[in-house]
Every structure is written in C-alpha cells, then in structure tokens.
Amino acid sequence: MSRMAKELLIEALSMGKSRIPKRTKERAASGLCVIQGCDCQAVGRGLCVKHKNEFYYRLARIRTKVAQLEFEQAAIRRGLVLPVGTQLEIKRDKASVFAMDSESA
C-alpha cells in the first residue's frame, strides 16, 4: 500500500462525527436519507436503497483504492454519505434520554 493510501486510510478511520455537516446529522437522526429532497427511509450509511446503490456503484467503478478513499472522504465531507457505523450512533444518541448527560460528563 502506498504512502498516500495509508494517509487516506488513517484520515478515514480518524474521521469523527464532528466533521459531519449538521443538516446531515439531523436527517440521519430522523431516519431519512441524507440526500436533500429524498424522503425515503435510510437503510445504510444514511442513504435510502436507491442512493446507497448509486453510491456503491460509483465507488466500485473507481479503479484504485486511493481514488476510492478520496471519493468516499469527499462524499462524507459534503454530507452525501455517513462514515461507516455512524448512522447507528446518531440514531442511538437521539433515542437515549441520557445522550445529553453523557456528552457533558
């Protein structure tokens, strides 16, 4: 794995919830697709079935791993997709009556 690929992988793994745009977090917490104008139920990474399939189709067509990571990170920064595992965390925080207490501790 090249040095650039390693750096992108480290960035991808270290990307936290704080870098997700507020609008995207709100849409994910409501259970809706994060794509503006889509009111379908989110099934994974904050996307509905249609948008999730489109995202992974486009990702799979990119030939190099480095370019795939760059594409994915750009989509996350723009609020078009959530980092892996974040949708469950956001939903869990919204559902918990103690979510505010744990953040302030």
Beta strands, then each sheet from edge to edge (+ up, - down):
end
